[in-house]
Amino acid sequence: MRIRPAEPGDAEAISEIYNQGIVDRVATLETTLRTPGERRSWLEARGPRHPVVVCEGKHGVCGWASLNSFNPREAYDNVADFSIYVERGSRGRGIGGALLAHLETLAAELGFHKLVLAMLSSNGAGIALYRRQGFREVGTYREHGRVDGRWVDILIMEKILT
């Protein structure tokens, strides 16, 4: 397993893995499937403070992660939101944990003070991973989104890095 910066040529794999997360309804409230072209544009539009990385396994890219802007206001410049997605057949093999550890290192190097995330409260595997890595639960937005005709809760977690 190797984690490296994402390149435009990774857009197809990133799109496929992201779409699995959308279809599986485990990791995101997103409902619109992404295309490789859209993901390529997304990659190209990112600045150096908000990198995307991929995890390569024996058979190619098996996961990706990104540091994202939390809020455009200057007061939040040292807080990053993040995303982690693992290919369906590769889940449960430590890839998410490796990507998270890598993101934490990157975030600290980039001067971020804190990482935050908002996730489906039904994502037990994700909650367990973030707790193991020292994230704490801040609160829950009840009935915050509507997916497939039902209301879902969103759990907010954070970790102070410095």
PEBELVEN-V596713 format. One record per residue. RES is the residue in three letters. PSI is psi in radians with two decimals (none if undefined). OMEGA is omega as a letter, one per 20 degrees, with the letter a starting at -180 (none if undefined). NEAR is the number of other ideal C-beta (glycine too) atoms within 8 Angstrom. Layout:
[[RES PSI OMEGA NEAR] [RES PSI OMEGA NEAR]]
This chain:
[[MET 2.32 a 9] [ARG 2.32 r 5] [ILE 2.30 a 10] [ARG 2.87 r 7] [PRO 2.47 r 7] [ALA 2.59 r 11] [GLU 2.80 r 6] [PRO -0.58 r 7] [GLY -0.21 r 5] [ASP -0.07 a 12] [ALA -0.67 a 12] [GLU -0.81 r 9] [ALA -0.73 r 11] [ILE -0.76 r 16] [SER -0.81 a 13] [GLU -0.78 a 9] [ILE -0.74 r 16] [TYR -0.76 r 13] [ASN -0.60 r 10] [GLN -0.74 r 11] [GLY -0.64 r 12] [ILE -0.85 a 13] [VAL -0.71 a 7] [ASP -0.30 r 8] [ARG 0.63 a 7] [VAL -0.61 a 9] [ALA -0.15 a 9] [THR 2.70 r 6] [LEU -0.08 r 8] [GLU 2.44 r 7] [THR -0.18 a 5] [THR 2.11 r 5] [LEU 2.59 a 6] [ARG 2.64 r 9] [THR 2.76 r 7] [PRO -0.66 r 8] [GLY -0.74 r 7] [GLU -0.74 r 9] [ARG -0.60 r 14] [ARG -0.81 r 10] [SER -0.71 r 8] [TRP -0.79 r 8] [LEU -0.81 a 14] [GLU -0.45 a 7] [ALA -0.13 a 5] [ARG 2.52 r 9] [GLY 3.05 a 4] [PRO -0.41 r 5] [ARG -0.16 a 6] [HIS 1.18 a 11] [PRO 2.83 r 12] [VAL 2.38 r 12] [VAL 2.74 r 15] [VAL 2.69 r 14] [CYS 2.16 r 16] [GLU 2.33 r 10] [GLY -2.85 a 10] [LYS -0.61 a 2] [HIS 0.42 r 4] [GLY -2.79 a 6] [VAL 2.19 a 13] [CYS 0.04 r 13] [GLY 2.82 r 15] [TRP 2.79 r 17] [ALA 2.72 r 15] [SER 2.59 r 11] [LEU 2.28 a 14] [ASN 2.71 r 9] [SER 2.29 r 7] [PHE -0.77 a 8] [ASN 2.43 a 7] [PRO -0.22 a 4] [ARG 2.43 a 5] [GLU -0.59 a 4] [ALA -0.37 a 5] [TYR 0.25 a 9] [ASP -0.39 a 5] [ASN 0.31 r 7] [VAL 2.30 r 12] [ALA 2.43 r 14] [ASP 2.83 r 12] [PHE 2.85 r 13] [SER 2.48 r 7] [ILE 2.25 r 11] [TYR 2.36 a 13] [VAL 2.39 r 13] [GLU 2.39 a 12] [ARG -0.84 a 8] [GLY -0.11 a 4] [SER 0.00 a 10] [ARG 2.61 r 10] [GLY 0.24 a 3] [ARG 0.24 r 5] [GLY 0.04 a 6] [ILE -0.75 r 14] [GLY -0.74 r 13] [GLY -0.71 r 10] [ALA -0.75 r 11] [LEU -0.72 r 16] [LEU -0.78 r 13] [ALA -0.72 r 9] [HIS -0.76 r 11] [LEU -0.71 r 14] [GLU -0.74 r 12] [THR -0.83 r 8] [LEU -0.80 a 11] [ALA -0.77 r 13] [ALA -0.76 r 10] [GLU -0.56 a 6] [LEU 0.02 r 11] [GLY 0.25 r 6] [PHE 2.48 r 12] [HIS -0.50 a 8] [LYS 2.55 r 11] [LEU 2.44 r 15] [VAL 2.71 r 13] [LEU 2.66 r 11] [ALA 2.18 a 8] [MET 2.78 r 12] [LEU 2.26 a 14] [SER -0.19 r 10] [SER -0.05 a 7] [ASN 1.35 a 11] [GLY -0.72 a 6] [ALA -0.72 r 10] [GLY -0.76 r 12] [ILE -0.79 r 12] [ALA -0.75 r 8] [LEU -0.87 a 11] [TYR -0.66 r 13] [ARG -0.78 r 8] [ARG -0.57 a 7] [GLN 0.12 r 11] [GLY 0.18 r 6] [PHE 2.60 r 11] [ARG 2.62 r 7] [GLU 2.27 a 8] [VAL -0.65 a 7] [GLY 3.14 a 6] [THR 2.27 r 9] [TYR 1.97 a 9] [ARG 2.39 r 5] [GLU 0.92 a 7] [HIS -0.43 r 8] [GLY 2.80 a 8] [ARG 2.06 a 6] [VAL 2.29 r 9] [ASP 0.66 r 4] [GLY 0.16 r 4] [ARG 2.62 r 6] [TRP 2.46 r 7] [VAL 2.62 r 13] [ASP 2.59 r 12] [ILE 2.20 r 13] [LEU 2.34 r 13] [ILE 2.27 r 12] [MET 2.78 a 13] [GLU 2.79 r 11] [LYS 2.21 r 12] [ILE 2.25 a 6] [LEU -0.60 a 10] [THR none none 4]]
